[in-house]
Amino acid sequence: MTNCDEVRVGLSARLDGEVEAWAAQAGLAPDALDGHLAGCADCRTWSRAAEQLTRAVRVQSVVVPDLTAPILAAVAAERNGAVRAARRQAEGRRQILRVALGTTAVIQVLLALPALFAGGGELHTGREAASFDIALAVGFALAAWRPERARAFVPVAFVLAACLIMTSAFDVAEGVTALAHEIGHAAALVQAGLLWALSRTTTISREPARPVTVAP
């Protein structure tokens, strides 16, 4: 082989791992390159320079920017945004529950006042029940005003609701009273459910936010 240009194309192909494809296209054996290099000083020099250049290019370090801090900051911002959205939803639910619970307390007081001030000694039991209802309504109103205290009223409300429903069932079954007269006790169960839900939203809304940590 005396065509140095063709040999150098083959040497370049060998550096790229494509010497067999070059040899097939040129109709030569791959070892023909070594035979030419043995007798051509210029091609040997060119081959050494090409090898050095290829090695330098392949081992050259590539500077990759450190994106750790921006990625962590973006993740933290997304997480905090989700936390704020969840808190806004919890706060909205809490306000609705506070209004609902306060409304039931006011209604309970208004229904109990007539029995409390009714005349006649035979109404003593009714007055005692009215006094109990008003005291209980004040507790519900306090829980609506200070939601963080709602959890303390939950057991009382559920025990009261359970006792009222159980005694009403017994009285209706024995014919002592009519079901229509006792259906109002279902309000106690509603109030207990409102208290429980309010205590849940208060707990969620007061969970501390996790600190944002970004690697230097």
C-alpha positions in Angstrom: 0.0 0.0 0.0 1.5 3.3 -1.1 -1.6 5.6 -0.8 -0.9 7.3 2.6 -4.2 9.1 2.5 -6.1 5.8 2.3 -3.9 4.3 5.0 -4.6 7.2 7.3 -8.3 6.8 6.7 -7.8 3.2 7.8 -5.8 4.2 10.8 -8.6 6.6 11.9 -11.1 3.9 11.4 -9.0 1.6 13.6 -8.9 4.2 16.3 -12.7 4.3 16.1 -13.0 0.5 16.2 -14.2 0.4 12.6 -11.2 -1.0 10.9 -13.0 -4.2 9.7 -15.6 -2.1 8.0 -12.9 0.0 6.4 -11.0 -3.0 5.3 -14.1 -4.6 3.7 -14.8 -1.4 1.8 -11.2 -0.9 0.6 -10.9 -4.6 -0.2 -7.8 -5.0 2.0 -6.9 -7.0 5.1 -6.8 -5.1 8.4 -3.2 -6.1 8.9 -2.3 -4.3 5.7 -2.1 -1.1 7.8 0.7 -2.5 9.9 2.6 -3.5 6.9 2.4 0.1 5.5 3.4 1.6 8.8 6.5 -0.6 8.9 7.8 1.1 5.8 6.4 4.6 6.1 7.8 7.0 8.7 5.3 9.8 7.9 2.3 7.5 8.5 3.9 6.3 11.7 4.3 9.9 12.9 0.7 10.6 11.9 -0.6 7.5 13.6 1.2 8.4 16.9 -0.2 12.0 16.8 -3.7 10.7 16.0 -3.5 8.2 18.9 -2.4 11.0 21.3 -5.1 13.3 20.2 -7.8 10.6 20.5 -6.6 9.6 23.9 -6.6 13.3 25.1 -10.1 13.8 23.8 -11.5 10.7 25.3 -10.0 11.2 28.8 -10.7 14.9 28.9 -12.7 15.8 32.0 -16.1 17.3 31.5 -17.2 19.9 34.0 -20.8 19.1 35.1 -22.6 21.8 37.0 -23.7 20.8 40.5 -27.5 21.0 40.4 -28.1 19.5 43.9 -29.0 22.7 45.6 -31.5 23.9 42.9 -33.1 20.5 42.8 -33.4 20.3 46.6 -34.8 23.8 46.7 -37.4 22.9 44.1 -38.4 19.8 45.9 -38.7 21.7 49.2 -40.8 24.4 47.6 -43.2 21.9 46.1 -43.5 20.1 49.4 -44.1 23.3 51.3 -46.7 24.4 48.7 -48.5 21.1 49.2 -48.4 21.5 53.0 -49.8 25.1 52.8 -52.6 23.9 50.5 -53.5 21.1 52.9 -53.5 23.6 55.8 -55.8 26.0 53.9 -58.2 23.1 53.2 -58.1 22.0 56.9 -58.6 25.6 58.0 -61.6 26.0 55.7 -63.2 22.7 57.0 -62.5 23.9 60.6 -64.3 27.2 60.1 -67.3 25.4 58.6 -67.4 22.9 61.6 -67.0 25.8 64.1 -70.0 27.6 62.6 -72.1 24.4 62.5 -71.2 23.5 66.1 -71.9 27.0 67.3 -75.2 27.1 65.5 -76.3 23.8 67.2 -75.3 25.2 70.6 -77.4 28.4 70.0 -80.4 26.3 68.9 -80.0 24.0 72.0 -80.1 27.1 74.3 -83.2 28.5 72.6 -85.1 25.2 72.9 -84.1 24.9 76.5 -85.0 28.4 77.7 -88.8 28.0 77.6 -88.7 24.9 79.8 -86.2 26.6 82.2 -88.6 29.5 82.9 -91.9 27.6 82.7 -94.1 27.9 85.7 -95.6 25.1 87.9 -93.9 22.8 90.4 -94.6 19.7 88.3 -92.1 20.9 85.7 -89.2 20.6 88.1 -87.7 17.7 86.1 -88.1 19.6 82.9 -86.2 22.5 84.4 -83.4 20.3 85.5 -83.1 18.8 82.0 -83.2 22.4 80.5 -80.4 23.5 82.8 -78.3 20.5 81.8 -79.0 21.2 78.1 -77.9 24.9 78.5 -74.8 23.9 80.3 -73.9 21.4 77.6 -74.6 24.0 74.9 -72.2 26.4 76.6 -69.5 23.7 76.4 -70.2 23.2 72.7 -70.1 26.9 72.1 -66.8 27.1 74.0 -65.4 24.3 71.7 -66.6 26.3 68.7 -64.9 29.4 70.0 -61.7 27.7 71.0 -61.3 24.6 68.7 -58.2 23.4 70.4 -60.4 22.5 73.4 -62.8 20.4 71.3 -60.9 17.2 71.9 -61.7 17.3 75.6 -65.5 17.5 75.0 -65.6 14.5 72.5 -65.9 11.7 75.1 -68.6 13.6 77.0 -70.6 14.3 73.8 -70.4 10.6 72.6 -71.4 9.2 76.0 -74.3 11.6 76.3 -75.5 10.7 72.7 -75.2 7.0 73.4 -77.1 7.3 76.7 -79.9 9.4 75.2 -80.4 7.1 72.2 -80.4 4.0 74.4 -82.8 5.4 76.9 -85.1 6.7 74.1 -85.1 3.3 72.5 -86.1 1.7 75.8 -88.9 4.3 76.5 -90.3 4.0 72.9 -90.2 0.2 73.2 -92.1 0.3 76.5 -94.6 2.8 75.2 -93.6 5.5 77.7 -93.1 8.0 74.9 -93.5 8.3 71.2 -90.7 8.1 68.6 -91.5 11.5 67.3 -90.9 13.0 70.7 -87.5 11.4 71.0 -86.2 12.0 67.5 -84.7 15.3 68.7 -82.0 13.3 70.7 -80.4 12.6 67.4 -79.0 16.2 67.6 -76.7 15.0 70.4 -75.2 12.5 68.0 -74.7 15.2 65.4 -73.0 17.4 67.9 -70.7 14.6 68.9 -69.8 14.0 65.3 -69.1 17.8 64.8 -66.9 17.9 67.9 -64.9 14.8 66.7 -64.4 16.3 63.2 -63.4 19.7 64.7 -60.8 18.1 66.9 -59.4 16.3 63.9 -59.0 19.4 61.7 -57.5 21.3 64.6 -54.8 18.7 65.0 -54.0 18.7 61.3 -53.9 22.5 61.1 -51.5 22.8 64.0 -48.9 20.3 62.8 -45.5 22.1 62.7 -43.9 22.7 59.3 -40.7 20.8 58.6 -37.7 22.9 58.1 -36.4 23.3 54.6 -32.9 21.9 54.3 -30.8 22.6 51.2 -27.4 21.1 50.7 -24.6 23.6 50.3 
